[in-house]
Amino acid sequence: MILGLKIFIGVLSGYLLLILIRVMLTWFQGVDYGKAYRILAAATDPYLRIFQKIKFLRFSAIDFSPVAAMLVIVVLIDFASQFIREGRLSLGIVLAVITSALWSVVSFLLSLFIILTAIRFFMGLSGANSVGPFARTVDLLIAPILEKTRRLFFRKRFVTYKTILATTGASLLVLYIAGKVLFGLLYNVLQALPV
């Protein structure tokens, strides 16, 4: 049984690597990678398409469906690893693994938007080109979060773009720290459940 689980983990880890390579290659459009690429696409695209059909995985101009696809594989690997380590899967362990996976997604998104907000804030401070294609792309990605921040903290008051950026960045950082602490505590409580 343990050997079978180790093989299962190895196969899933290999497939995860193939998906990661496939996703990274999609960043370079118009390049013909040849037969190896077509084989890679044939092996990974059917699985990735399952997640591409889930509409809420698209946020603004970003498609998070590959992240969700990889997350499912990571959760399966975690379940198998926990079973090997503990010799059993309890409800607490299952909930702890799911909680850990959920925090991975949330922390990834928070980190991404903290970084994008910081980049845009410092571009504004440094006087860098605020109307260039890079700045416009970053603005497009963070616009929904900036609007939520404006509505939450400033309602109908006029504030500068830098103020909204600073407030958004600080709010996201506080959420990240609080989430890390709370999810860590929840993970430990769930994993200790005897059931």
N, C-alpha and C positions, 0 to 999 in steps of 0.2 A: 504494500500500500504506500509506504513512504517513498520507495523508488518511483512508483507511478506518479506520485505528487511532484517529485523532483523533476521528472521528465516533463510533466505538465507545465511546471514553472519555467523550465528551459524553453519549451516550445512557445509559450506565451511571451516570454522575454524576447525571443528571436523575432516573433511577429510584431511585437511592440517596436523593435528596432527598425523593421521593414516599414512600418507605418510612419515612423519618424523620418526616415529617409525619403519616403514618398511625399510627405507633407513639405519637407524642406525643398525638394526639387520643384514643387509647384510654385515656389517663390520666383523662379526664373522662367518666365513665359517665353515661348517662341524658340526654345532650344530643343533640338532633336537628340534625345539620349540613346536612341536605337532600340534594339530588341530587348536588352536587359531591362530597360525602363518599362517597356510594354508588358513584360512578364511581371515586374514589380507592381505595376498598375492593376494587372489582372488579378494578382493575389490580394491586393489591399483595397481596391476600390469598392467591391461589393460590400465589405464591412463598413467602410467609411460612408457609403451612400445611405445606410440605415440611419446614421446620425444627421446627415445633411437634410433629411426630410423633416427634422424637428425644427420648427420655425423659430422658437425662442432662443436657439443657439446662435442666431445671427443678431449681433448687436452693432447697430450703426453700420460701419463698413467692415466690421470684423466678423469672420465666421469661426465660431468656437466649436463647431462640430468635431474637428479632429481632436481637440482637447478632451471632449466628452468620450469619444471613441477610445482614446488612450487611457482615460480614467477608468473605464469599465474593465479594461485588461489589468490595470494596476490593482484594482479592487480584487479581482479574481486571484491574482498573484498573492496579494496580502492574505486572503482567506486560506489559500493553500499553505503559505508560510506559517501562518498562525496555527493551523492544524498540525503541521510538522513539529512546531515548537511546543505546543501545549498538549498534543495528543488527542485533542477534541475541539469542537467548535461550540461554544456556549452562546446563548442569546446576547450576553454582555460583550463577548468578543466580536460577534457579528455587528452589533450596534457600534462598537468602538471603531471597527474598520470602516464602516459607512461614515461615521462622524469624521474620521481622519480624512477620508476621501472628499467629503463635503468641504472641510476646511482647506484642503489643497486647492480646490477650485476657487473658493472665496478668496483665499490669500493670494492666489495667482492674479485674479482680477483686480483686487485692491492694489497689489504691487504694480501691476501694469499701469493702472490709472494714476497712482502716485507718481510714478516715473514720468508719464506723459504730461501730467500737470506741472511737475517740477521743470521739465524741459521747456514747456511753453512759458512758464513764469520767468525763468532765467533768460530765455530769448527776449522777453519783453524788457527785462532789466538791463540787459547788455546792449540793447538797441539793434539786435540782429534782425535780419529781414523778416518782418512779421506778416508779409503778404506773399512770401514765396511758396512754392509747392509743398515744402516740408511743413511749414507752419500751418498752411491750410489743411493739410492732412491730419495733423495733430489736433487742430481745432475741430475738425469734423468728428474725430474719434471721441473727444472729451466733451463736446457740446451737450449731449443729454445729461451728463452728470453735473456740468456747470449750471444748467438750467434748474435742475433739482435743488442744487445748493442755493441759487439765487432765490428761488421760491421759498425755501425753508428758512433762510436766515435774513433775507432782505425784503421780501415781499414786493412792495411797490416803491421802495426807495431806490434812487439811482446810486449805483456804485461803479467804480472803475473795473475794467476787465482784470487788472492785476489784483484787486481786492477779492474778486470772485475766485480767481485762480489760487490765491493764498489761502482763502477760507476753505476751498474745496480740498486742497492739498493737506491742510491741517486736519480737516474732518476725516479724510480718508486714512491718515496716519493714526489718529485716535481710534478709528474703527479697527484698523489692523492690529494695533497693540491690544485693545480690549478683546477682540476676537481670538487672538493667539492665546491669551490667558484663559478665557472662558472655554474655548474648544479643548485646550490642554487639560483643564480641570474635568470637563465632561468626559473626555477620552479616558482619563484615569479612573473615574467613578464607574463608567460603563465596563471597562475591562476587568474591574474588581468584582463585578456582579457574579455571584456563585451560580446563577442559572445558565 
